Amino acid sequence: MSDFSKKRKDNPVLFNEQLEEDIVQELKKPKTYDNYYLEEEEHEDLLLQPQKKLIFAYSGMETNDKKAIVKFVKKFSHDVELEKQNPDKADVLIVSSNEVKRTMKLFKALIQNKPVIEVDWTQKSNTLRMLQDFEEFKIPRYNHSNKLSNIFVKYTFYIAEDYSLLDDISFLIEQCGGVVTNDKKTADYFIRHSNSVIKLGGHQYPIRPEFIYDSVESGKMQQFNAYKNKK
């Protein structure tokens, strides 16, 4: 029988009192840097690694909104970071709380399924001097579960050469599963900004560019009849 077991058997009361005293004394010992991290080994990653900042970008902001964002970044610099150079790196996109402007930043955020939130999030955080949960500032129509990567699947588009935003609209079509072609004969849809009369094959539909923008914004392909141009 070990000394430890013998003491506990011979005098259990004294043993328990001594054990309690040993525990108290151990707790009173100052913790050094080394033994602190050894004792808290299960939390080592949290203690040694800095907290990841929330990276955000903004789009279509008015002057007052931009001022609020500047103040917000200064106040919460340990928690958030504004990404100006490459919005694709952002975790969320901030837009105006009044009128949301349709920009490529917005469309890319929707395609990448990133939260789109109102600038009121920054203003409320500034007022309360505490970073608020942005969940309540999400814009419902922009935070849907629809997968944009397949809304134009199986459809081919031809874009009129005179359309000024040809590269942007081509990007949106392809990111959402569609195909952009240079051959008018193989296209299902002919995208043209003007309402001038054009000649197409019987199965093709001339439509305005808003068809693409509205489809991406809503998260589902729109009915082409509302966007028809004259043949």
Order of alpha helices (4+ residues) and beta strands (2+ residues): alpha-alpha-alpha-alpha-beta-alpha-beta-beta-alpha-beta-alpha-beta-alpha-beta-beta-beta-alpha
